[in-house]
Amino acid sequence: MAQIRVEALNKSFGEFHAVKGASFTVDDGQFLCLLGPSGCGKTTTLRMIAGLELPTSGTISVDGEDVTMNRASARDIAFVFQLFALYPHMNVRRNIGFPLKCEGIGAAECDRRVVEAARILRISHLLDRSVSTLTGGDRQRVALGRAIVRKPKCFLMDEPLGALDTEMREAMIQELRALHDRLGATTVYVTHDQLEAMAMADLIAVMNNGVVEQIASPRDIYDRPVSLFVADFIGSPAMNFLPFRGSLQAGAQAIRLGDREVAIPTAREALVESDLVLGVRPEHVRFSDSGVVRGEIYGSEYLGTTQIVTVTTSYGALKARSPASMPFQIGVNVGLDFRPDTLSLFDQGSGRAIRTALYEGGEHG
Amino acid sequence: MSASNAAHSVVEPSTGTRRFAGLLVILYAIITMVPLIWIVLTSFKSPDDAISYPPKVFFKPSLEGYCNVFTTRSRQTQEFIQTLGPPQGLCDNIARSRNMVVAGPSNYVPRFINSLIIAFGSTVLAVALGTLSAYGFSRFRVPLKDDLLFFILSTRMMPPIAVAIPIYLMYRTVGLSDTRLGMILLYTSVNVSLAVWLLKGFIDEIPREYEEAAMIDGYTRFQAFVKVVLPQATTGIAATAIFCLIFAWNEYAFAVLLTSGNAQTAPPFIPIIIGEGGQDWPAVAAGTTIFLVPIVVFTVLLRKHLLRGITFGAVRK
């Protein structure tokens, strides 16, 4: 297994700058998710690590060895594709054994390793089936089998669960993470699904427009987003944003929102008067008659354990996560309070998060 | 009225529609089959039956046409024939009943072999070149890709025979006239544009992930092409091969113009089979019937591939 190091990676397709200066390190045995919306450059980054695309500039090293310009086959990596890429003219056994055949490994050894991989993935009973008769989940297991059978330095996965239905995807998330824990393989996993990333990753790299916006643990990504984009992209429903104009002193513990004071984590930088955004997760919004923001209940979405209540205020529609049992009446005027130690502040112009006590003690910046 | 009120599927054709469609198909089949059946029937007629009026549908079958297409005969006096020993086989027997003896084999077999070599040779070449260039166009960023593809297609925008004279002069100059190589090259160049376009469509349908997976697993691009892409393009390759073969096999105009003795194919040879007192229709029909066999066999052999789906479900779309 190996460490993957990506430094100042750039990729342009003609005029289009797909990846802009991506840099990150995946330590030995770590599970990194590249997360972002479509077209953010995450798949291109992964394909450059795999050797399926060559970078315009920058370096990629695996285990300290510069592989930037190496052929895909010379990198000792395994790739799992979204569409599985199983060869339809081969049965399961031959599909899993295919990489070994490419390496010229003998039939007996090859068969032993195919059987072992199948056992790990619990598809031993499918070995002699044609791949076209398998369900989506089983096909993905075969694709994984083809990846693990070679015992490569690292695994690269491009939305491997994207083609599965929800139920199967949830089961496969657990299986994939268990498989990762068992093999301890360095893994880079591309997804646009934040739930997948949150559930599986040790480290998430959020990408937007070709730029890596933040690399951190799932917890830090969620609790301490470093930019408006990350704060907005992660979390469902998304973080509430309350735009306001104000200034800030280092050490300040509150901001002025309209004519009310709102307590925030202690500010660590000073700002002249500018356009700011207060970020509040829906679960940190509380109903309170003395609330700092007032509004009218617009509606609620019942989710079983909780409900999402939408309140129209002068800052736009705000969403609050409340216990499912709480009764709400549409049109009622309510007050909203925010949990002070969890609030984020952003600079509207640059989108960057203002440094506050919230960001201290995080596992990663 | 009750029928129109009964529940019926919107997507499934009704019984009436199906019957009508079936009737149309049968009608079309009859229209296309009748000339073929007539040719086959004629090949088993005697020369007299072949030209009788009204045409005979029921007749006494004879192998004279087949004998005549494979042999040359010379007329002899009855006295001379009687001096010969017993007839050598069936054809000799038929010939002697008409006061003739078999003088030797006709040119039909060498012409037929020429046809086989030229048609299959040009098909193999066109499909091979077509597969490689279709793959290139499908997978790589080729500069001026669209213009090149259009240029390739544009070679089919005029009837090939329009360039017959220049090709005739060119072939005479470079010594390709009346050679099998010349005919193979000519048919290949006509077919390769068709092959590129047909195969590009098929190869576009094969997800790139297959080759990428193979390349990550240790294959070079060429190996991935041979071991992964080709097996999945079989359907397209088979269909393309049939089209190329049919063109090369049937081609008449260039064959008449560019071949004479050495490389002549069957199509220009068959119509000039002359019997005594005019065209020997049973022999022409027999030559045509035999000429149809390779195409029928080839199509039936590849039919399985034509019907099989491309990816048969290994890729979820």
Interface residues (C-beta under 8 A of the other chain):
Chain A: A50 G51 L52 R71 A72 S73 R75 I77 A78 F79 F81 Q82 L83 F84 A85 L86 Y87 P88 H89 F98 P99 C102 E103 V131 S132 G136 R139 R146 R150 A163
Chain B: P207 E209 Y210 E212 A213 A214 M215 I216 D217 G218 Y219 T220 V228 P231 Q232 T311 F312 G313 A314 V315 R316 K317
